Protein backbone atom coordinates (compact mmCIF):
# COMPACT_ATOMS: atom_id res chain seq x y z
CA UNK A 1 0.00 0.00 0.00
CA UNK A 2 1.38 3.41 -0.89
CA UNK A 3 0.85 6.92 0.33
CA UNK A 4 0.10 10.03 -1.67
CA UNK A 5 0.79 13.36 0.00
CA UNK A 6 -2.01 15.93 -0.30
CA UNK A 7 -2.33 19.62 0.26
CA UNK A 8 -4.94 20.66 2.76
CA UNK A 9 -8.33 21.04 1.04
CA UNK A 10 -9.55 24.65 1.10
CA UNK A 11 -11.48 25.70 4.21
CA UNK A 12 -11.18 22.23 5.75
CA UNK A 13 -9.20 23.23 8.84
CA UNK A 14 -8.15 19.90 10.40
CA UNK A 15 -10.98 17.73 9.00
CA UNK A 16 -8.62 15.79 6.72
CA UNK A 17 -5.61 15.80 9.10
CA UNK A 18 -4.83 12.24 10.19
CA UNK A 19 -2.90 10.64 13.05
CA UNK A 20 0.25 10.49 10.88
CA UNK A 21 0.38 14.31 10.85
CA UNK A 22 -0.56 14.54 7.18
CA UNK A 23 -3.67 15.39 5.19
CA UNK A 24 -5.44 12.39 3.64
CA UNK A 25 -8.62 11.31 1.89
CA UNK A 26 -9.96 7.78 2.29
CA UNK A 27 -10.76 5.82 -0.87
CA UNK A 28 -13.61 3.43 -0.02
CA UNK A 29 -14.40 0.75 -2.62
CA UNK A 30 -16.60 -2.32 -2.94
CA UNK A 31 -15.60 -4.98 -5.47
CA UNK A 32 -17.16 -8.27 -6.54
CA UNK A 33 -15.45 -11.67 -6.72
CA UNK A 34 -14.03 -10.78 -10.16
CA UNK A 35 -12.50 -7.50 -8.91
CA UNK A 36 -15.12 -5.38 -10.69
CA UNK A 37 -15.76 -2.12 -8.88
CA UNK A 38 -19.33 -1.98 -7.62
CA UNK A 39 -19.03 1.21 -5.55
CA UNK A 40 -16.39 3.92 -5.11
CA UNK A 41 -16.32 6.83 -2.68
CA UNK A 42 -13.32 9.15 -2.34
CA UNK A 43 -14.65 11.70 0.10
CA UNK A 44 -13.74 10.20 3.47
CA UNK A 45 -11.82 12.44 5.81
CA UNK A 46 -8.47 10.99 6.85
CA UNK A 47 -9.12 11.55 10.55
CA UNK A 48 -12.29 9.40 10.60
CA UNK A 49 -12.31 5.68 11.47
CA UNK A 50 -13.10 3.03 8.86
CA UNK A 51 -16.61 2.52 10.21
CA UNK A 52 -17.13 6.28 10.28
CA UNK A 53 -16.12 6.53 6.63
CA UNK A 54 -18.56 3.76 5.70
CA UNK A 55 -21.48 5.34 7.58
CA UNK A 56 -20.94 8.54 5.58
CA UNK A 57 -21.31 6.86 2.16
CA UNK A 58 -24.30 6.63 -0.16
CA UNK A 59 -23.87 2.83 -0.08
CA UNK A 60 -24.53 2.81 3.68
CA UNK A 61 -27.59 5.05 3.36
CA UNK A 62 -29.04 2.85 0.62
CA UNK A 63 -28.46 -0.38 2.53
CA UNK A 64 -30.08 1.10 5.66
CA UNK A 65 -33.13 2.23 3.69
CA UNK A 66 -33.27 -1.13 1.85
CA UNK A 67 -33.18 0.79 -1.41
CA UNK A 68 -29.88 -0.49 -2.80
CA UNK A 69 -31.05 -1.06 -6.36
CA UNK A 70 -32.09 2.54 -7.11
CA UNK A 71 -29.56 4.93 -8.63
C-alpha positions as CSV (number, residue, x, y, z in Angstrom):
1,X,0.0,0.0,0.0
2,X,1.4,3.4,-0.9
3,X,0.8,6.9,0.3
4,X,0.1,10.0,-1.7
5,X,0.8,13.4,0.0
6,X,-2.0,15.9,-0.3
7,X,-2.3,19.6,0.3
8,X,-4.9,20.7,2.8
9,X,-8.3,21.0,1.0
10,X,-9.5,24.7,1.1
11,X,-11.5,25.7,4.2
12,X,-11.2,22.2,5.7
13,X,-9.2,23.2,8.8
14,X,-8.1,19.9,10.4
15,X,-11.0,17.7,9.0
16,X,-8.6,15.8,6.7
17,X,-5.6,15.8,9.1
18,X,-4.8,12.2,10.2
19,X,-2.9,10.6,13.0
20,X,0.3,10.5,10.9
21,X,0.4,14.3,10.9
22,X,-0.6,14.5,7.2
23,X,-3.7,15.4,5.2
24,X,-5.4,12.4,3.6
25,X,-8.6,11.3,1.9
26,X,-10.0,7.8,2.3
27,X,-10.8,5.8,-0.9
28,X,-13.6,3.4,0.0
29,X,-14.4,0.7,-2.6
30,X,-16.6,-2.3,-2.9
31,X,-15.6,-5.0,-5.5
32,X,-17.2,-8.3,-6.5
33,X,-15.4,-11.7,-6.7
34,X,-14.0,-10.8,-10.2
35,X,-12.5,-7.5,-8.9
36,X,-15.1,-5.4,-10.7
37,X,-15.8,-2.1,-8.9
38,X,-19.3,-2.0,-7.6
39,X,-19.0,1.2,-5.6
40,X,-16.4,3.9,-5.1
41,X,-16.3,6.8,-2.7
42,X,-13.3,9.1,-2.3
43,X,-14.6,11.7,0.1
44,X,-13.7,10.2,3.5
45,X,-11.8,12.4,5.8
46,X,-8.5,11.0,6.9
47,X,-9.1,11.5,10.5
48,X,-12.3,9.4,10.6
49,X,-12.3,5.7,11.5
50,X,-13.1,3.0,8.9
51,X,-16.6,2.5,10.2
52,X,-17.1,6.3,10.3
53,X,-16.1,6.5,6.6
54,X,-18.6,3.8,5.7
55,X,-21.5,5.3,7.6
56,X,-20.9,8.5,5.6
57,X,-21.3,6.9,2.2
58,X,-24.3,6.6,-0.2
59,X,-23.9,2.8,-0.1
60,X,-24.5,2.8,3.7
61,X,-27.6,5.0,3.4
62,X,-29.0,2.9,0.6
63,X,-28.5,-0.4,2.5
64,X,-30.1,1.1,5.7
65,X,-33.1,2.2,3.7
66,X,-33.3,-1.1,1.9
67,X,-33.2,0.8,-1.4
68,X,-29.9,-0.5,-2.8
69,X,-31.1,-1.1,-6.4
70,X,-32.1,2.5,-7.1
71,X,-29.6,4.9,-8.6
